[in-house]
Amino acid sequence: MSTSESKMPSASNEFAFFRHPQALVETTQIGERSKIWAFAHVLSGAVIGNDVNVCDHVFIENDVVVGDRVTIKCGVQLWDGLRVEDDVFIGPNVTFTNDPFPRSKVRPQTFSPTRICTGASLGANSTILPGITIGAHAMVGAGSVVTRDVPVNAIVVGNPARITGYVDSDSIGIGTAVAGALGPDRAPRMLSTRGAALCVLPQIVDLRGALTFGEIEAHLPFTPKRFFVVYDVPSSEVRGEHAHKTLHEFLVCVKGSCHVMLDDGNIREEVRLDSPTIGLHLPPRVWSVQYKYSADAILLVLASDVYEAADYIRDYAGFISFIGKV
């Protein structure tokens, strides 16, 4: 039940769920097989889906919608404006907020909407600021303070919460270590992500310093029509977070290091670029994110075409829909 509003349980379901004798349940909009445990208080406007487990000492306000198979552990309060999609885990004492400028006896006209998307997990004692969206299958570490939206599949920890990784991504290429693994023919190493590949570029070193280069066809699988350079990125920030419909890119971290997460809708893997002799071919129809930039990182990106806004897919759900249709 991703939005839940369209799947509201009927009032006739009021005896299809378990309610502890010490629970105060005012709503009739509770799905089948859900359990409301002791000292929980659910207000009359709340909507709760099927197979939901509401543990002790949970408070659920009126303008709250909870999807199917959600677990809400002890000591949690769900305030007006919160939407919780299917299969979400909310750990003990997670704190939600819905007013960015709270004042005693001053009630805003509307509360900031907060959405926890399908399959996300919120660790114990984490705090979610108002107006935040936690992306599908993301994980929030225990005690973290989430101050901005969390991307799909991201793992965030700390105060403020920062991305430290991505769920189910395999670390398959650690920069300079890849060179030896590619063998004497220096052929590109195809990754598990559809169409992506790592390439070792030639290197010339003498007393004057080092030089690396790339040639079209020999190293680059396309003729570049554009380039751009990413630099001075704070280590906490994330770049990319999009896919292309037809554009190819070739990424080289010419100084420092950064990580690239690739996702083709079936496989998710992560590459660390830490040498100007390592290039990453990023084909179209692959979602990518660049993060964990070192302070001195300079990322060179060669593109197969000029900038075209319509070629970008910036929403992950839209990306999944696009690759499913093509």
Contacts in CASP RR format, 6 or more apart in sequence:
PFRMAT RR
TARGET T0000
AUTHOR 0000-0000-0000
METHOD contacts of the structure
MODEL  1
MSTSESKMPSASNEFAFFRHPQALVETTQIGERSKIWAFAHVLSGAVIGN
DVNVCDHVFIENDVVVGDRVTIKCGVQLWDGLRVEDDVFIGPNVTFTNDP
FPRSKVRPQTFSPTRICTGASLGANSTILPGITIGAHAMVGAGSVVTRDV
PVNAIVVGNPARITGYVDSDSIGIGTAVAGALGPDRAPRMLSTRGAALCV
LPQIVDLRGALTFGEIEAHLPFTPKRFFVVYDVPSSEVRGEHAHKTLHEF
LVCVKGSCHVMLDDGNIREEVRLDSPTIGLHLPPRVWSVQYKYSADAILL
VLASDVYEAADYIRDYAGFISFIGKV
1 7 0 8 1.000
1 49 0 8 1.000
1 50 0 8 1.000
1 67 0 8 1.000
1 68 0 8 1.000
1 85 0 8 1.000
1 86 0 8 1.000
2 85 0 8 1.000
2 86 0 8 1.000
2 117 0 8 1.000
2 118 0 8 1.000
3 65 0 8 1.000
3 83 0 8 1.000
3 85 0 8 1.000
4 47 0 8 1.000
4 49 0 8 1.000
4 65 0 8 1.000
4 66 0 8 1.000
4 67 0 8 1.000
4 83 0 8 1.000
4 84 0 8 1.000
4 85 0 8 1.000
5 47 0 8 1.000
5 65 0 8 1.000
7 49 0 8 1.000
7 67 0 8 1.000
7 68 0 8 1.000
8 29 0 8 1.000
8 47 0 8 1.000
9 16 0 8 1.000
9 28 0 8 1.000
9 29 0 8 1.000
9 30 0 8 1.000
9 31 0 8 1.000
9 32 0 8 1.000
9 47 0 8 1.000
9 48 0 8 1.000
9 49 0 8 1.000
9 50 0 8 1.000
11 28 0 8 1.000
11 29 0 8 1.000
13 28 0 8 1.000
13 30 0 8 1.000
13 31 0 8 1.000
13 32 0 8 1.000
14 28 0 8 1.000
14 30 0 8 1.000
16 30 0 8 1.000
16 31 0 8 1.000
16 32 0 8 1.000
16 33 0 8 1.000
17 30 0 8 1.000
17 31 0 8 1.000
17 32 0 8 1.000
17 33 0 8 1.000
17 34 0 8 1.000
17 35 0 8 1.000
17 36 0 8 1.000
18 33 0 8 1.000
18 34 0 8 1.000
18 35 0 8 1.000
18 36 0 8 1.000
19 25 0 8 1.000
19 36 0 8 1.000
20 36 0 8 1.000
20 37 0 8 1.000
20 38 0 8 1.000
20 40 0 8 1.000
21 38 0 8 1.000
22 38 0 8 1.000
22 39 0 8 1.000
23 36 0 8 1.000
23 37 0 8 1.000
23 38 0 8 1.000
23 39 0 8 1.000
23 40 0 8 1.000
23 41 0 8 1.000
23 42 0 8 1.000
24 40 0 8 1.000
24 41 0 8 1.000
24 42 0 8 1.000
25 36 0 8 1.000
25 40 0 8 1.000
25 41 0 8 1.000
25 42 0 8 1.000
26 42 0 8 1.000
26 43 0 8 1.000
26 44 0 8 1.000
26 45 0 8 1.000
27 42 0 8 1.000
27 43 0 8 1.000
27 44 0 8 1.000
27 45 0 8 1.000
27 46 0 8 1.000
27 47 0 8 1.000
27 48 0 8 1.000
29 45 0 8 1.000
29 46 0 8 1.000
29 47 0 8 1.000
29 48 0 8 1.000
30 36 0 8 1.000
30 42 0 8 1.000
30 48 0 8 1.000
30 49 0 8 1.000
30 52 0 8 1.000
31 48 0 8 1.000
31 49 0 8 1.000
31 50 0 8 1.000
31 52 0 8 1.000
32 50 0 8 1.000
32 51 0 8 1.000
33 50 0 8 1.000
33 51 0 8 1.000
34 48 0 8 1.000
34 49 0 8 1.000
34 50 0 8 1.000
34 51 0 8 1.000
34 52 0 8 1.000
34 53 0 8 1.000
34 54 0 8 1.000
35 52 0 8 1.000
35 53 0 8 1.000
35 54 0 8 1.000
36 42 0 8 1.000
36 54 0 8 1.000
37 53 0 8 1.000
37 54 0 8 1.000
37 55 0 8 1.000
37 56 0 8 1.000
37 58 0 8 1.000
38 56 0 8 1.000
38 57 0 8 1.000
39 56 0 8 1.000
39 57 0 8 1.000
40 54 0 8 1.000
40 55 0 8 1.000
40 56 0 8 1.000
40 57 0 8 1.000
40 58 0 8 1.000
40 59 0 8 1.000
40 60 0 8 1.000
41 58 0 8 1.000
41 59 0 8 1.000
41 60 0 8 1.000
42 48 0 8 1.000
42 54 0 8 1.000
42 60 0 8 1.000
43 60 0 8 1.000
43 61 0 8 1.000
43 62 0 8 1.000
44 62 0 8 1.000
45 62 0 8 1.000
45 63 0 8 1.000
45 64 0 8 1.000
46 60 0 8 1.000
46 61 0 8 1.000
46 62 0 8 1.000
46 64 0 8 1.000
46 65 0 8 1.000
46 66 0 8 1.000
46 78 0 8 1.000
47 64 0 8 1.000
47 65 0 8 1.000
47 66 0 8 1.000
48 54 0 8 1.000
48 60 0 8 1.000
48 66 0 8 1.000
48 67 0 8 1.000
49 66 0 8 1.000
49 67 0 8 1.000
49 68 0 8 1.000
49 70 0 8 1.000
50 67 0 8 1.000
50 68 0 8 1.000
50 69 0 8 1.000
51 68 0 8 1.000
51 69 0 8 1.000
52 66 0 8 1.000
52 67 0 8 1.000
52 68 0 8 1.000
52 69 0 8 1.000
52 70 0 8 1.000
52 71 0 8 1.000
52 72 0 8 1.000
53 70 0 8 1.000
53 71 0 8 1.000
53 72 0 8 1.000
54 60 0 8 1.000
54 72 0 8 1.000
55 71 0 8 1.000
55 72 0 8 1.000
55 73 0 8 1.000
55 74 0 8 1.000
55 75 0 8 1.000
55 76 0 8 1.000
56 74 0 8 1.000
56 75 0 8 1.000
57 74 0 8 1.000
57 75 0 8 1.000
58 72 0 8 1.000
58 74 0 8 1.000
58 75 0 8 1.000
58 76 0 8 1.000
58 77 0 8 1.000
58 78 0 8 1.000
59 76 0 8 1.000
59 77 0 8 1.000
59 78 0 8 1.000
60 66 0 8 1.000
60 77 0 8 1.000
60 78 0 8 1.000
61 77 0 8 1.000
61 78 0 8 1.000
61 79 0 8 1.000
61 80 0 8 1.000
61 82 0 8 1.000
62 80 0 8 1.000
63 80 0 8 1.000
63 81 0 8 1.000
63 82 0 8 1.000
63 111 0 8 1.000
64 78 0 8 1.000
64 79 0 8 1.000
64 80 0 8 1.000
64 81 0 8 1.000
64 82 0 8 1.000
64 83 0 8 1.000
64 84 0 8 1.000
65 82 0 8 1.000
65 83 0 8 1.000
65 84 0 8 1.000
66 72 0 8 1.000
66 78 0 8 1.000
66 84 0 8 1.000
67 84 0 8 1.000
67 85 0 8 1.000
67 86 0 8 1.000
67 88 0 8 1.000
68 86 0 8 1.000
68 87 0 8 1.000
69 86 0 8 1.000
69 87 0 8 1.000
70 84 0 8 1.000
70 86 0 8 1.000
70 87 0 8 1.000
70 88 0 8 1.000
70 89 0 8 1.000
70 90 0 8 1.000
71 88 0 8 1.000
71 89 0 8 1.000
71 90 0 8 1.000
71 91 0 8 1.000
72 78 0 8 1.000
72 90 0 8 1.000
72 91 0 8 1.000
73 90 0 8 1.000
73 91 0 8 1.000
73 92 0 8 1.000
73 93 0 8 1.000
73 94 0 8 1.000
73 124 0 8 1.000
74 92 0 8 1.000
74 93 0 8 1.000
75 92 0 8 1.000
75 93 0 8 1.000
76 90 0 8 1.000
76 91 0 8 1.000
76 92 0 8 1.000
76 93 0 8 1.000
76 94 0 8 1.000
76 95 0 8 1.000
76 96 0 8 1.000
77 95 0 8 1.000
77 96 0 8 1.000
78 84 0 8 1.000
78 96 0 8 1.000
79 96 0 8 1.000
79 97 0 8 1.000
79 98 0 8 1.000
79 111 0 8 1.000
80 98 0 8 1.000
80 111 0 8 1.000
81 98 0 8 1.000
81 111 0 8 1.000
81 112 0 8 1.000
81 113 0 8 1.000
81 114 0 8 1.000
82 96 0 8 1.000
82 98 0 8 1.000
82 113 0 8 1.000
82 114 0 8 1.000
82 115 0 8 1.000
82 116 0 8 1.000
83 113 0 8 1.000
83 114 0 8 1.000
83 115 0 8 1.000
83 116 0 8 1.000
84 90 0 8 1.000
84 116 0 8 1.000
85 115 0 8 1.000
85 116 0 8 1.000
85 117 0 8 1.000
85 118 0 8 1.000
85 119 0 8 1.000
85 120 0 8 1.000
85 136 0 8 1.000
86 118 0 8 1.000
86 119 0 8 1.000
87 118 0 8 1.000
87 119 0 8 1.000
88 116 0 8 1.000
88 117 0 8 1.000
88 118 0 8 1.000
88 119 0 8 1.000
88 120 0 8 1.000
88 121 0 8 1.000
88 122 0 8 1.000
89 119 0 8 1.000
89 120 0 8 1.000
89 121 0 8 1.000
89 122 0 8 1.000
89 123 0 8 1.000
90 116 0 8 1.000
90 122 0 8 1.000
91 121 0 8 1.000
91 122 0 8 1.000
91 123 0 8 1.000
91 124 0 8 1.000
91 126 0 8 1.000
92 124 0 8 1.000
92 125 0 8 1.000
93 124 0 8 1.000
93 125 0 8 1.000
94 122 0 8 1.000
94 123 0 8 1.000
94 124 0 8 1.000
94 125 0 8 1.000
94 126 0 8 1.000
94 127 0 8 1.000
94 128 0 8 1.000
95 125 0 8 1.000
95 126 0 8 1.000
95 127 0 8 1.000
95 128 0 8 1.000
96 114 0 8 1.000
96 128 0 8 1.000
97 114 0 8 1.000
97 127 0 8 1.000
97 128 0 8 1.000
97 129 0 8 1.000
97 130 0 8 1.000
98 111 0 8 1.000
98 112 0 8 1.000
98 114 0 8 1.000
98 130 0 8 1.000
98 131 0 8 1.000
99 108 0 8 1.000
99 111 0 8 1.000
99 112 0 8 1.000
99 130 0 8 1.000
100 112 0 8 1.000
100 129 0 8 1.000
100 130 0 8 1.000
100 131 0 8 1.000
111 130 0 8 1.000
112 130 0 8 1.000
112 131 0 8 1.000
113 131 0 8 1.000
114 128 0 8 1.000
114 130 0 8 1.000
114 131 0 8 1.000
114 132 0 8 1.000
114 133 0 8 1.000
115 132 0 8 1.000
115 133 0 8 1.000
115 134 0 8 1.000
116 122 0 8 1.000
116 128 0 8 1.000
116 134 0 8 1.000
116 135 0 8 1.000
117 133 0 8 1.000
117 134 0 8 1.000
117 135 0 8 1.000
117 136 0 8 1.000
117 137 0 8 1.000
117 138 0 8 1.000
117 152 0 8 1.000
118 136 0 8 1.000
118 137 0 8 1.000
119 136 0 8 1.000
119 137 0 8 1.000
120 134 0 8 1.000
120 135 0 8 1.000
120 136 0 8 1.000
120 137 0 8 1.000
120 138 0 8 1.000
120 139 0 8 1.000
120 140 0 8 1.000
120 150 0 8 1.000
121 138 0 8 1.000
121 139 0 8 1.000
121 140 0 8 1.000
122 128 0 8 1.000
122 134 0 8 1.000
122 140 0 8 1.000
122 141 0 8 1.000
123 139 0 8 1.000
123 140 0 8 1.000
123 141 0 8 1.000
123 142 0 8 1.000
123 143 0 8 1.000
123 144 0 8 1.000
124 142 0 8 1.000
124 143 0 8 1.000
125 142 0 8 1.000
125 143 0 8 1.000
126 140 0 8 1.000
126 141 0 8 1.000
126 142 0 8 1.000
126 143 0 8 1.000
126 144 0 8 1.000
126 145 0 8 1.000
126 146 0 8 1.000
126 161 0 8 1.000
127 143 0 8 1.000
127 144 0 8 1.000
127 145 0 8 1.000
127 146 0 8 1.000
128 134 0 8 1.000
128 140 0 8 1.000
128 146 0 8 1.000
129 145 0 8 1.000
129 146 0 8 1.000
129 147 0 8 1.000
132 146 0 8 1.000
132 147 0 8 1.000
132 148 0 8 1.000
132 149 0 8 1.000
132 150 0 8 1.000
133 149 0 8 1.000
133 150 0 8 1.000
134 140 0 8 1.000
134 146 0 8 1.000
134 149 0 8 1.000
134 150 0 8 1.000
135 149 0 8 1.000
135 150 0 8 1.000
135 151 0 8 1.000
135 152 0 8 1.000
135 153 0 8 1.000
135 154 0 8 1.000
136 152 0 8 1.000
136 153 0 8 1.000
136 316 0 8 1.000
136 317 0 8 1.000
137 152 0 8 1.000
137 153 0 8 1.000
137 167 0 8 1.000
138 150 0 8 1.000
138 151 0 8 1.000
138 152 0 8 1.000
138 153 0 8 1.000
138 154 0 8 1.000
138 155 0 8 1.000
138 156 0 8 1.000
138 167 0 8 1.000
139 154 0 8 1.000
139 155 0 8 1.000
139 156 0 8 1.000
139 167 0 8 1.000
140 146 0 8 1.000
140 150 0 8 1.000
140 156 0 8 1.000
140 157 0 8 1.000
140 161 0 8 1.000
141 155 0 8 1.000
141 156 0 8 1.000
141 157 0 8 1.000
141 158 0 8 1.000
141 161 0 8 1.000
143 158 0 8 1.000
143 159 0 8 1.000
144 156 0 8 1.000
144 157 0 8 1.000
144 158 0 8 1.000
144 159 0 8 1.000
144 161 0 8 1.000
145 158 0 8 1.000
145 159 0 8 1.000
145 160 0 8 1.000
145 161 0 8 1.000
146 156 0 8 1.000
146 160 0 8 1.000
146 161 0 8 1.000
147 160 0 8 1.000
147 161 0 8 1.000
148 160 0 8 1.000
150 156 0 8 1.000
150 161 0 8 1.000
150 163 0 8 1.000
151 163 0 8 1.000
151 238 0 8 1.000
151 241 0 8 1.000
151 289 0 8 1.000
151 316 0 8 1.000
152 316 0 8 1.000
153 166 0 8 1.000
153 167 0 8 1.000
153 168 0 8 1.000
153 169 0 8 1.000
153 263 0 8 1.000
153 268 0 8 1.000
154 163 0 8 1.000
154 165 0 8 1.000
154 166 0 8 1.000
154 167 0 8 1.000
155 163 0 8 1.000
155 164 0 8 1.000
155 165 0 8 1.000
155 166 0 8 1.000
155 167 0 8 1.000
156 162 0 8 1.000
156 163 0 8 1.000
156 164 0 8 1.000
157 164 0 8 1.000
162 236 0 8 1.000
163 238 0 8 1.000
163 291 0 8 1.000
165 261 0 8 1.000
165 270 0 8 1.000
165 291 0 8 1.000
165 292 0 8 1.000
166 261 0 8 1.000
166 263 0 8 1.000
166 268 0 8 1.000
166 270 0 8 1.000
166 289 0 8 1.000
167 268 0 8 1.000
168 268 0 8 1.000
169 261 0 8 1.000
169 263 0 8 1.000
169 268 0 8 1.000
169 269 0 8 1.000
169 270 0 8 1.000
170 192 0 8 1.000
170 268 0 8 1.000
170 269 0 8 1.000
170 270 0 8 1.000
171 269 0 8 1.000
171 270 0 8 1.000
171 271 0 8 1.000
171 272 0 8 1.000
172 191 0 8 1.000
172 192 0 8 1.000
172 269 0 8 1.000
172 270 0 8 1.000
172 271 0 8 1.000
173 198 0 8 1.000
173 271 0 8 1.000
173 272 0 8 1.000
174 272 0 8 1.000
174 274 0 8 1.000
175 198 0 8 1.000
175 257 0 8 1.000
175 271 0 8 1.000
175 272 0 8 1.000
175 273 0 8 1.000
175 274 0 8 1.000
175 275 0 8 1.000
175 278 0 8 1.000
176 274 0 8 1.000
176 275 0 8 1.000
176 277 0 8 1.000
176 278 0 8 1.000
178 189 0 8 1.000
178 198 0 8 1.000
178 200 0 8 1.000
178 278 0 8 1.000
179 200 0 8 1.000
179 275 0 8 1.000
179 277 0 8 1.000
179 278 0 8 1.000
181 189 0 8 1.000
182 188 0 8 1.000
182 189 0 8 1.000
182 198 0 8 1.000
182 200 0 8 1.000
186 200 0 8 1.000
188 197 0 8 1.000
188 198 0 8 1.000
188 199 0 8 1.000
188 281 0 8 1.000
189 197 0 8 1.000
189 198 0 8 1.000
189 199 0 8 1.000
190 196 0 8 1.000
190 197 0 8 1.000
191 197 0 8 1.000
191 198 0 8 1.000
191 262 0 8 1.000
191 269 0 8 1.000
191 271 0 8 1.000
192 267 0 8 1.000
192 269 0 8 1.000
193 262 0 8 1.000
193 263 0 8 1.000
193 264 0 8 1.000
193 267 0 8 1.000
193 268 0 8 1.000
193 269 0 8 1.000
193 286 0 8 1.000
194 264 0 8 1.000
194 266 0 8 1.000
194 267 0 8 1.000
194 283 0 8 1.000
194 285 0 8 1.000
194 286 0 8 1.000
195 264 0 8 1.000
195 281 0 8 1.000
195 283 0 8 1.000
195 286 0 8 1.000
196 262 0 8 1.000
196 264 0 8 1.000
196 280 0 8 1.000
196 281 0 8 1.000
196 282 0 8 1.000
196 283 0 8 1.000
196 286 0 8 1.000
197 221 0 8 1.000
197 280 0 8 1.000
197 281 0 8 1.000
198 271 0 8 1.000
198 278 0 8 1.000
198 279 0 8 1.000
198 280 0 8 1.000
198 281 0 8 1.000
199 219 0 8 1.000
199 278 0 8 1.000
199 279 0 8 1.000
199 280 0 8 1.000
199 281 0 8 1.000
200 277 0 8 1.000
200 278 0 8 1.000
200 279 0 8 1.000
201 212 0 8 1.000
201 213 0 8 1.000
201 214 0 8 1.000
201 219 0 8 1.000
201 252 0 8 1.000
201 276 0 8 1.000
201 277 0 8 1.000
201 278 0 8 1.000
201 279 0 8 1.000
202 212 0 8 1.000
202 213 0 8 1.000
202 214 0 8 1.000
202 219 0 8 1.000
202 277 0 8 1.000
203 210 0 8 1.000
203 211 0 8 1.000
203 212 0 8 1.000
203 277 0 8 1.000
204 210 0 8 1.000
204 211 0 8 1.000
204 212 0 8 1.000
205 211 0 8 1.000
212 276 0 8 1.000
212 277 0 8 1.000
214 220 0 8 1.000
216 222 0 8 1.000
216 223 0 8 1.000
216 224 0 8 1.000
220 250 0 8 1.000
220 281 0 8 1.000
220 302 0 8 1.000
221 248 0 8 1.000
221 250 0 8 1.000
221 281 0 8 1.000
222 248 0 8 1.000
222 250 0 8 1.000
222 304 0 8 1.000
223 304 0 8 1.000
224 250 0 8 1.000
224 302 0 8 1.000
224 303 0 8 1.000
224 304 0 8 1.000
225 303 0 8 1.000
225 304 0 8 1.000
225 305 0 8 1.000
225 306 0 8 1.000
226 302 0 8 1.000
226 303 0 8 1.000
226 305 0 8 1.000
226 306 0 8 1.000
226 307 0 8 1.000
227 300 0 8 1.000
227 301 0 8 1.000
227 302 0 8 1.000
227 303 0 8 1.000
228 301 0 8 1.000
228 303 0 8 1.000
229 298 0 8 1.000
229 299 0 8 1.000
229 300 0 8 1.000
229 301 0 8 1.000
230 239 0 8 1.000
230 290 0 8 1.000
230 297 0 8 1.000
230 298 0 8 1.000
230 299 0 8 1.000
230 301 0 8 1.000
231 297 0 8 1.000
231 298 0 8 1.000
231 299 0 8 1.000
233 239 0 8 1.000
233 258 0 8 1.000
233 293 0 8 1.000
233 297 0 8 1.000
234 293 0 8 1.000
235 292 0 8 1.000
235 293 0 8 1.000
235 294 0 8 1.000
235 295 0 8 1.000
237 291 0 8 1.000
237 293 0 8 1.000
238 289 0 8 1.000
238 290 0 8 1.000
238 291 0 8 1.000
239 289 0 8 1.000
239 290 0 8 1.000
239 291 0 8 1.000
239 293 0 8 1.000
240 288 0 8 1.000
240 289 0 8 1.000
240 290 0 8 1.000
241 288 0 8 1.000
241 289 0 8 1.000
241 314 0 8 1.000
242 287 0 8 1.000
242 288 0 8 1.000
242 312 0 8 1.000
242 313 0 8 1.000
242 314 0 8 1.000
243 284 0 8 1.000
243 285 0 8 1.000
243 286 0 8 1.000
243 287 0 8 1.000
243 288 0 8 1.000
243 312 0 8 1.000
243 313 0 8 1.000
243 319 0 8 1.000
243 322 0 8 1.000
244 284 0 8 1.000
244 285 0 8 1.000
244 311 0 8 1.000
244 312 0 8 1.000
244 313 0 8 1.000
245 284 0 8 1.000
245 285 0 8 1.000
245 310 0 8 1.000
245 311 0 8 1.000
245 312 0 8 1.000
245 313 0 8 1.000
245 322 0 8 1.000
246 284 0 8 1.000
246 305 0 8 1.000
246 311 0 8 1.000
247 284 0 8 1.000
247 303 0 8 1.000
247 304 0 8 1.000
247 305 0 8 1.000
247 308 0 8 1.000
247 311 0 8 1.000
248 281 0 8 1.000
248 282 0 8 1.000
248 283 0 8 1.000
248 284 0 8 1.000
248 303 0 8 1.000
248 304 0 8 1.000
249 281 0 8 1.000
249 282 0 8 1.000
249 301 0 8 1.000
249 302 0 8 1.000
249 303 0 8 1.000
249 304 0 8 1.000
250 279 0 8 1.000
250 280 0 8 1.000
250 281 0 8 1.000
250 282 0 8 1.000
250 301 0 8 1.000
250 302 0 8 1.000
251 260 0 8 1.000
251 273 0 8 1.000
251 279 0 8 1.000
251 280 0 8 1.000
251 282 0 8 1.000
251 290 0 8 1.000
251 299 0 8 1.000
251 300 0 8 1.000
251 301 0 8 1.000
252 273 0 8 1.000
252 276 0 8 1.000
252 278 0 8 1.000
252 279 0 8 1.000
252 280 0 8 1.000
252 299 0 8 1.000
252 300 0 8 1.000
252 302 0 8 1.000
253 273 0 8 1.000
253 274 0 8 1.000
253 275 0 8 1.000
253 276 0 8 1.000
253 278 0 8 1.000
253 297 0 8 1.000
253 298 0 8 1.000
253 299 0 8 1.000
253 300 0 8 1.000
254 276 0 8 1.000
254 298 0 8 1.000
254 299 0 8 1.000
254 300 0 8 1.000
255 276 0 8 1.000
255 296 0 8 1.000
255 297 0 8 1.000
255 298 0 8 1.000
256 274 0 8 1.000
256 294 0 8 1.000
256 296 0 8 1.000
256 297 0 8 1.000
256 298 0 8 1.000
257 272 0 8 1.000
257 273 0 8 1.000
257 274 0 8 1.000
257 292 0 8 1.000
257 293 0 8 1.000
257 294 0 8 1.000
257 297 0 8 1.000
258 272 0 8 1.000
258 273 0 8 1.000
258 290 0 8 1.000
258 291 0 8 1.000
258 292 0 8 1.000
258 293 0 8 1.000
258 294 0 8 1.000
258 297 0 8 1.000
258 299 0 8 1.000
259 270 0 8 1.000
259 271 0 8 1.000
259 272 0 8 1.000
259 273 0 8 1.000
259 290 0 8 1.000
259 291 0 8 1.000
259 292 0 8 1.000
260 270 0 8 1.000
260 271 0 8 1.000
260 272 0 8 1.000
260 273 0 8 1.000
260 280 0 8 1.000
260 282 0 8 1.000
260 288 0 8 1.000
260 289 0 8 1.000
260 290 0 8 1.000
261 268 0 8 1.000
261 269 0 8 1.000
261 270 0 8 1.000
261 288 0 8 1.000
261 289 0 8 1.000
261 290 0 8 1.000
261 291 0 8 1.000
262 268 0 8 1.000
262 269 0 8 1.000
262 270 0 8 1.000
262 271 0 8 1.000
262 282 0 8 1.000
262 286 0 8 1.000
262 287 0 8 1.000
262 288 0 8 1.000
263 286 0 8 1.000
263 287 0 8 1.000
263 288 0 8 1.000
264 285 0 8 1.000
264 286 0 8 1.000
264 287 0 8 1.000
264 323 0 8 1.000
265 287 0 8 1.000
265 319 0 8 1.000
265 320 0 8 1.000
265 323 0 8 1.000
271 280 0 8 1.000
272 292 0 8 1.000
273 279 0 8 1.000
273 280 0 8 1.000
273 299 0 8 1.000
282 288 0 8 1.000
285 322 0 8 1.000
285 323 0 8 1.000
285 326 0 8 1.000
287 313 0 8 1.000
287 316 0 8 1.000
287 319 0 8 1.000
290 299 0 8 1.000
293 299 0 8 1.000
305 311 0 8 1.000
313 319 0 8 1.000
313 322 0 8 1.000
END
